[in-house]
Structure formats: C-alpha cells, structure tokens
Amino acid sequence: MPVTGLSHITFTVRDVDRTACLWRDGLGASEVYDSLAKNHSVSREKFLLLGGIWIALMEGSPKGRSYQHVAFQVEESELDDYEARLRKLGVEIMPQRTRIPGEGASLYFYDYDDNLFELHAGKLHERLKAYAAWR
C-alpha cells in the first residue's frame, strides 16, 4: 500500500512558546495543542496547523544549520508582507539566491533554532518547465 499523504512535520526547538509565537504571528498558523506539564511524548510539545499541515514543536536541543528545509507555498504578492512580519519577530532572513527565470520567488529564513524555511511562490510544473528551457 502506498503512502497516502503527509501526517506531520516535527521540529526540535529550545523554547516552544517563543517558536510557537513565530509560527502564529509570522506565518499565520493556529495553535491547537500544548502539552504543558502532561507530556505524552519525549518532551513538551505544541501542535499547530498551517495551510492544513500539522506542525509539531518539540522542546529539546536542535542540531544546527544545514540547507535541509521545508518550503511552504505562498503567493508572490505576499512575500514582502511575510518578510516584514518575520523581521519584526527577529528571525534571520537569508539573502536571495541566484534564480533562473520562471523558477519562482522565495524567501528563506532561519528560526530561533537554526531550522531553515522557505516561503516559495512557484509550483513544481513551473520549475520543471523553467529548467527544461534553461538547458
């Protein structure tokens, strides 16, 4: 039987409350659960919903930076607003990387625990078309 979809994405963070604020105020997620003192998993956790995706924040010790990241789909017209909100929350916005025409605009940022995220305004079929044309 094949995989039927994405269940959830879990991030290890030092401060669950601070990071949940980033997700709520910076990205528009809604908080749906906080374990508080009743930990049913390995540590305190909060669950959020963002674009129908279940995000789990687990308290712990993050491992450091890499290019491994999660990209969320947004409209290109919203990127400036997201950038302003994220800067206000004090996260590190990365410089734009070189792109080919048609690849789609992106905003990359690190959260407080060095997890890398991308807000991307392109779609897979558009990127494949751009890559094929660029050869």
Rosetta silent file (secondary structure, phi, psi, omega in degrees, C-alpha in Angstrom):
SEQUENCE: MPVTGLSHITFTVRDVDRTACLWRDGLGASEVYDSLAKNHSVSREKFLLLGGIWIALMEGSPKGRSYQHVAFQVEESELDDYEARLRKLGVEIMPQRTRIPGEGASLYFYDYDDNLFELHAGKLHERLKAYAAWR
SCORE:     score description
SCORE:     0.000 S_00000001
   1 L     0.000  133.683 -178.802    0.000    0.000    0.000 S_00000001
   2 L   -77.497  161.961  172.238    1.447    3.435   -0.905 S_00000001
   3 L   -61.891  138.514 -175.369    1.928    6.371    1.431 S_00000001
   4 L  -101.838   -6.153  178.842   -1.309    8.372    1.424 S_00000001
   5 L   159.888 -174.294  178.763   -0.026   11.801    2.433 S_00000001
   6 L   -90.909  126.160  177.824    1.896   13.877    4.916 S_00000001
   7 L   -82.370  -61.670 -179.975    0.971   13.278    8.553 S_00000001
   8 E  -162.139  166.007  175.820    3.017   15.965   10.316 S_00000001
   9 E  -122.240  131.135 -178.868    6.388   17.708   10.472 S_00000001
  10 E  -113.491  135.452  175.662    8.249   17.901   13.797 S_00000001
  11 E  -122.249  135.075  174.281   10.870   20.477   14.727 S_00000001
  12 E   -88.074  127.177 -176.666   13.074   20.368   17.804 S_00000001
  13 E  -135.878  152.835  179.417   13.247   23.808   19.430 S_00000001
  14 L   -73.704  -39.405 -174.695   14.736   25.261   22.611 S_00000001
  15 L  -128.561   99.863 -176.107   11.720   27.403   23.549 S_00000001
  16 H   -59.560  -41.998 -177.902    8.345   26.010   22.477 S_00000001
  17 H   -65.682  -45.889 -179.086    6.420   29.162   23.437 S_00000001
  18 H   -63.348  -43.397 -178.631    8.733   31.558   21.584 S_00000001
  19 H   -70.284  -35.973  175.955    8.785   29.409   18.457 S_00000001
  20 H   -61.500  -36.401  176.490    5.012   28.934   18.517 S_00000001
  21 H   -61.627  -42.883  176.986    4.723   32.733   18.517 S_00000001
  22 H   -58.498  -47.238 -179.892    6.875   32.838   15.367 S_00000001
  23 H   -64.357  -41.336 -179.380    4.621   30.307   13.667 S_00000001
  24 H   -71.547  -57.419 -172.200    1.426   32.089   14.757 S_00000001
  25 H   -78.567  -32.789 -178.173    2.408   35.739   14.295 S_00000001
  26 H   -85.827  -36.506 -173.865    4.923   35.337   11.485 S_00000001
  27 H  -115.706  -11.124  177.107    3.296   32.662    9.351 S_00000001
  28 L    87.647   18.164  178.620   -0.350   32.683   10.407 S_00000001
  29 L   -71.906  158.578  173.304   -0.534   29.206   11.970 S_00000001
  30 E  -112.856  134.223  179.601   -3.161   28.344   14.552 S_00000001
  31 E   -82.816  131.113 -177.154   -2.165   26.608   17.766 S_00000001
  32 E  -120.396   -8.457 -178.323   -4.297   23.549   18.518 S_00000001
  33 E  -162.324  142.919  173.066   -2.485   21.806   21.399 S_00000001
  34 E  -140.409  119.657 -176.548    0.012   22.442   24.198 S_00000001
  35 L   -70.667  -21.958 -177.889    1.118   19.511   26.349 S_00000001
  36 L    47.599 -121.265 -176.878    2.163   21.826   29.199 S_00000001
  37 L   -90.727   -1.557 -178.740    3.038   19.538   32.137 S_00000001
  38 L  -105.919   75.176 -177.961    1.358   16.432   30.652 S_00000001
  39 L   -77.214  119.948  177.259    3.981   15.209   28.213 S_00000001
  40 L   -99.645   -6.302  179.899    2.737   12.230   26.234 S_00000001
  41 L  -119.168 -150.398 -175.196    5.822   12.157   24.003 S_00000001
  42 L   -78.827  -18.093 -179.564    9.542   12.677   24.632 S_00000001
  43 L  -164.267 -179.418  175.434    9.192   16.291   25.821 S_00000001
  44 L   -58.729  143.375 -178.725    6.858   19.274   25.965 S_00000001
  45 E  -146.357  154.049  170.914    5.201   19.882   22.624 S_00000001
  46 E  -127.718  143.945  175.018    2.822   22.210   20.838 S_00000001
  47 E  -111.820  138.440  177.110    0.828   21.364   17.723 S_00000001
  48 E  -131.346  159.101  172.876   -0.061   23.975   15.123 S_00000001
  49 E  -117.267  130.791  178.490   -1.903   23.951   11.829 S_00000001
  50 E  -138.040  112.806 -178.787   -0.515   25.865    8.866 S_00000001
  51 L    58.143   34.144 -179.180   -2.183   25.533    5.490 S_00000001
  52 L    80.612    1.813 -179.038   -3.755   22.276    6.641 S_00000001
  53 E   -99.973  132.601  178.489   -0.348   20.864    7.670 S_00000001
  54 E   -81.859  118.014  177.977    0.173   19.586   11.213 S_00000001
  55 E  -109.295  127.973  177.084    3.336   21.113   12.673 S_00000001
  56 E  -111.198  127.940  174.973    4.742   19.686   15.905 S_00000001
  57 E  -108.256  120.291 -178.620    7.185   21.708   18.008 S_00000001
  58 E  -113.603  131.958  178.299    9.133   19.567   20.489 S_00000001
  59 E   -72.719  132.286 -179.600   11.274   21.040   23.247 S_00000001
  60 L   176.949 -155.936 -178.828   14.881   19.868   23.045 S_00000001
  61 L  -112.774  105.281  178.817   18.344   20.632   21.678 S_00000001
  62 L   -60.364  157.701 -173.427   18.413   21.489   17.949 S_00000001
  63 L   -95.144  -12.152  178.862   21.291   20.067   15.894 S_00000001
  64 L   116.667  178.626 -172.577   22.472   23.114   13.883 S_00000001
  65 L   -83.003  146.964  169.470   22.251   24.598   10.411 S_00000001
  66 L  -157.783  178.736  176.155   22.054   22.908    7.024 S_00000001
  67 L   -85.302   -5.551  175.552   20.284   23.543    3.718 S_00000001
  68 L   -58.981  129.788 -175.223   17.704   20.926    4.656 S_00000001
  69 E  -156.346  168.796  172.788   14.431   22.833    4.812 S_00000001
  70 E  -113.105  134.034  178.879   10.676   22.868    4.470 S_00000001
  71 E  -112.533  129.428  177.501    9.134   25.094    1.803 S_00000001
  72 E  -105.609  140.286 -179.950    5.618   26.482    2.153 S_00000001
  73 E   -77.255  128.705  174.823    3.565   27.639   -0.845 S_00000001
  74 L  -138.743  167.913  173.640    2.620   31.337   -0.823 S_00000001
  75 L   -83.262  141.796 -178.961    1.547   33.938   -3.343 S_00000001
  76 H   -58.586  -35.658 -179.470    4.394   36.100   -4.664 S_00000001
  77 H   -65.175  -14.752 -178.766    2.411   39.242   -3.792 S_00000001
  78 H   -96.259   -8.383 -174.306    2.536   38.194   -0.095 S_00000001
  79 H   -60.756  -41.777  179.982    6.313   37.743    0.192 S_00000001
  80 H   -62.857  -39.887  178.462    7.030   41.350    1.241 S_00000001
  81 H   -65.140  -44.404  176.838    4.404   41.160    3.992 S_00000001
  82 H   -60.286  -43.811 -179.434    5.824   37.880    5.282 S_00000001
  83 H   -59.907  -44.094  179.698    9.324   39.338    5.254 S_00000001
  84 H   -62.568  -43.976  179.935    8.221   42.371    7.285 S_00000001
  85 H   -64.451  -41.614 -178.488    6.413   40.201    9.846 S_00000001
  86 H   -69.638  -40.520  176.610    9.360   37.813   10.177 S_00000001
  87 H   -60.687  -39.990  179.125   11.905   40.627   10.542 S_00000001
  88 H   -61.643  -30.378  179.110    9.736   42.116   13.313 S_00000001
  89 L   -85.983   -2.387  173.066    9.977   38.765   15.124 S_00000001
  90 L    81.936   21.164  176.789   13.774   38.847   14.859 S_00000001
  91 L   -86.498  159.740 -178.270   14.434   35.860   12.632 S_00000001
  92 E   -86.594  114.842  175.619   17.346   35.815   10.198 S_00000001
  93 E   -86.695  129.905 -178.516   16.261   36.448    6.606 S_00000001
  94 L   -84.468  150.218  174.833   18.708   34.949    4.119 S_00000001
  95 L   -62.694  151.079  177.659   19.966   36.853    1.071 S_00000001
  96 L   -62.343  141.267  175.442   18.260   35.973   -2.189 S_00000001
  97 L   -95.055  161.893  178.126   19.975   33.202   -4.121 S_00000001
  98 L   -64.444  134.408  179.383   20.538   33.241   -7.869 S_00000001
  99 L  -132.151  154.712  173.200   17.492   32.008   -9.763 S_00000001
 100 L   -94.249  155.514 -179.930   16.646   31.349  -13.379 S_00000001
 101 L   -57.668  136.713  177.760   13.554   32.966  -14.915 S_00000001
 102 L    90.310   -4.199 -177.298   10.371   31.030  -14.150 S_00000001
 103 L   -75.161  -25.486 -179.006   11.728   29.277  -11.080 S_00000001
 104 L   100.932  138.691 -179.805    9.509   31.221   -8.667 S_00000001
 105 L   -77.225  150.000 -179.473   10.380   33.779   -5.997 S_00000001
 106 E  -141.290  158.054  170.813   11.333   32.655   -2.498 S_00000001
 107 E  -129.444  118.765  178.543   12.054   33.979    0.957 S_00000001
 108 E  -103.819  139.719  175.730   14.410   31.860    3.089 S_00000001
 109 E  -150.631  151.406  173.410   14.725   32.334    6.839 S_00000001
 110 E   -98.727  138.006  173.130   16.142   30.597    9.892 S_00000001
 111 L   -79.820 -171.305 -175.707   14.009   30.278   13.000 S_00000001
 112 L   -68.566  -13.255 -176.247   15.421   30.745   16.503 S_00000001
 113 L  -117.146   21.682  176.960   16.814   27.190   16.482 S_00000001
 114 L    68.059   21.469  169.881   18.552   27.228   13.087 S_00000001
 115 L   -80.892  132.269 -179.102   15.770   25.398   11.229 S_00000001
 116 E   -94.991  134.970  177.985   15.673   26.692    7.643 S_00000001
 117 E  -129.012  154.094  176.849   12.337   27.520    5.988 S_00000001
 118 E  -129.837  133.679  167.594   11.382   28.752    2.553 S_00000001
 119 E  -103.213  116.157 -169.398    8.261   30.618    1.517 S_00000001
 120 E  -120.320  134.034 -177.989    8.012   29.803   -2.184 S_00000001
 121 L  -106.921   31.115  177.488    5.813   31.361   -4.852 S_00000001
 122 L  -127.937  170.007  178.953    6.352   28.743   -7.540 S_00000001
 123 L  -124.257  157.162 -176.319    4.951   25.352   -8.417 S_00000001
 124 H   -55.550  -47.885 -177.202    6.705   22.141   -9.430 S_00000001
 125 H   -62.577  -33.307  177.595    5.419   22.144  -13.018 S_00000001
 126 H   -68.223  -40.952  179.894    6.618   25.757  -13.466 S_00000001
 127 H   -66.687  -43.592  179.456   10.089   24.901  -12.167 S_00000001
 128 H   -62.288  -39.502  177.306   10.406   21.832  -14.387 S_00000001
 129 H   -64.177  -43.986  179.185    9.380   23.916  -17.412 S_00000001
 130 H   -63.869  -43.304  179.644   11.938   26.618  -16.495 S_00000001
 131 H   -63.112  -42.057 -179.564   14.714   24.031  -16.015 S_00000001
 132 H   -64.480  -37.672 -179.585   13.923   22.380  -19.364 S_00000001
 133 H   -73.719  -23.927 -175.177   14.011   25.754  -21.152 S_00000001
 134 H   -80.879  -18.222 -176.461   17.292   26.752  -19.499 S_00000001
 135 L   -55.325    0.000    0.000   19.330   23.826  -20.858 S_00000001
